[in-house]
Amino acid sequence: MLTLSRPFNLDLRPTRWLALIAIAALAGCASQAPVDDGGRQAGQWERQQAEVDAFDTWNLVGKAGLRTPDESTSANLDWNQTPYYFRMLISGPFGGGRSVLEGREGRFSLTTGEGRFEAETPEALMEEQLGWSLPVRAMPDWVRGLPGDHASFQLETDEFGFPSHLSQDGWEIDYRDWAEVEDLWLPRRVVMNYDDLRITLVVNQWRSND
């Protein structure tokens, strides 16, 4: 004996369909990671940290702005970095026309239009010859978005998990923009403050030197 069950009641009213479409759209949005205007997604920085740490031989080309209570100026920067050697070519007003800062462990020199000078640390060398100093030994980490491993620090992240503010060695570093370079996200605009000194670094090009 065949028994017929009660027919399935499919409600085709427009309001019901609109509600189902809205629920499906919300579910789709919830399954997608947030993305900013530049393409960064939540979780990317955490996944790439080991690769950024290993990215220790590179060339950076950009522009650095310097602001103190007495002056505001800028210069072009061409920076080559390896684990054992660095060379910064600073050309423009605050570089005194053209200055080359380079060094290895224990040997640092600054060459300007007035000659070649040496000191035990790059910071002391710049202070003696230029009247101000960059945190040269910490900057290779800071410009990649990493705290230095030489001192304690405080690090804040943005809604995507990327560094947004770093405090270390008395410096306050803000990460304002990012660029994707060879499948890595690296800082594109960094602002560093120490007392009355403010350095703004805008990176035009990151390149691996491997």
N, C-alpha and C positions, 0 to 999 in steps of 0.2 A: 504494500500500500504506500503510495507516494504522498508525502505530506509537504505541502507548500508552506514555506516560512513567510513571515511578514515582509513585504517588499522594503528594501533599504530606502530610507527617506533622505534624499540628497537635496539639501536646501540650496537653491541656486539664486537666492535673492542677492542683488548687487552689494548690499551692505556686508553680507557674510563673506563674499569674495574679496572685498576691499580689506576686511580685517585679516583674512588669511594672507593676502599679499603683503600687508604691513608686517605681520609676524615673521614671514619668510625673509623680508628685507632686513629686519632687525637682527635676525639670526645670522645672516650673511655678514653684516657689519661686525657683529661680536666676534666672529671667527677670524677676522682679518686684523693683523697687527697694526697699530697706529703708525702713520707715515707723515713726516713733516714735508714742507714745501721742497726741500732739497733732496728728498728721497730716503732720509734716515728712518730706520725702523727700530722699535723697542727690541732689545736683546742683541743687537748687532755689536755694540761695544764690548759687552761681556764675552761674546764668542770670539772676538778678534784680539783681545788683549795680549795673548801670548805672541801673536804675529806682530803687533805693534812694538812690543818689547824687543823682538828679534830684528826689527827694522832699524838697525843701528849704523848703517853706512848709506849716506844719502846726501843729496844736494838740495838746498832750499834757496829759491830766488824770490825776493819780495821787497817790501818797503817797510822801514821802521820809522816811526815818529817819536820824537823826544819832547817831553814837556816838563819844565821846571818852573819855579816861581820867577826866574829871570829870563827864560827863553822858551820858544816853541819852534821846533825845526824838524826836518826829516832827512832821510838818506836812503839810497838804494843798498840792498844787502844781498850778497852772493856768498852762501855759506856751505862749505863742504865739511862733512863730519864722518869720522870713522871711530871705532872704539879706542884708537891709540893716537889719533891726530885730528886737529881741526884747523880750518882756515876760514876766516871771515874777511871778505872784501867789502869795505864800507865806503861808498862813494857818494859825495854830496855834502851839503852844508855841515851836518854835525860830524861827518867823518874828516873834516878839515880838507876837503877836496877829494882825497883818496887815501885811505888808511887800510893796512892789512894787519889783522891780528891773527896770530897762529901759535900753535903750541903742541907739545907733547908733555907727558908727565914730567913735571919739574923744570920744563924749559918753555918759556913764553916770551914772545916778542911782539912789538908793535912798530910797524914801519909807516912813517908819515912823510910829508914833504920836508920835514925838518931833520929826518934821520931815522935810525933804527934804535929802539930802546928795549930793555929787558927788565923783567922783575920776577919775583918768585911765584906770583899768582897773576892770572889775567885781570882779575878785578883790581888789584893794586896797580897794575900797569896802566889800565885805562884811567883810574882815578888820578894818577900822577901826571899823565900826559894830556888827558882830555877834560879833567875836572869832574867827571861823572863815570859811572861804571855800570855795566850789565852783569847779571848773575851768570857769567859764562859757563861755569862748571855745572850748574843746575839746568841751564836752558836746553841742552839736548833732550832731556827728559820732558821738561815742561812744554816745549813746542810740539811734542808728540801727544800731549794730553796725559802724561804720566807724572806722578810725584817722584822726586828723587829718592833713592834708597839710603841717603846719608843722614837724614834727619826726620823727626816726626812731622806729621802734616795733618791737615783737615781737608777733606774732599767732599764736595756737594755735586750731585748729578741732576740732570734735567728729567723731563717726563719720559724720555726715551732711554734713560740710563747712561747717557754720555756725560763726561765731566762738564760741569758748568762753572764751578769756582774751586780754586785750590789755594790753600794758605800754607806757606812753608818758608822758613828762613826769614820771616818778617815781610815777605812779599805776598801780595794778594793778586792772584791770576784769574782772569775771567776769560772763558772760552765763548766767543760770540758767533762764530760761524765755522762750518766744516766742509771739507771737500773729499770726494771719493777718489783715491789714488791707488791704482794697481790693486783693486779689490779691497783696499783698506780705507777706512774713514780717518782722516787726519785734520787737525785744526787748520783753518784758513784765516781766522782773525783772532788774535790773542791780545788782551790788554793786561799789562803788568804794572802794579803800583807798589812803591816803597816810599813811605813818608811823602815828600813833596815831588818825588820823581815818578813820572808816568811814561811807560813805553808802550806804544801800539804797534804790533807787528801784523802786517797783511801779507799773506803768502800768495804769490802769483803762480808758483810752480814747485811741486815736490817731485823729486826724481831719485830712484834707487841708483846707487853707484856700484852695485855688485857686478 
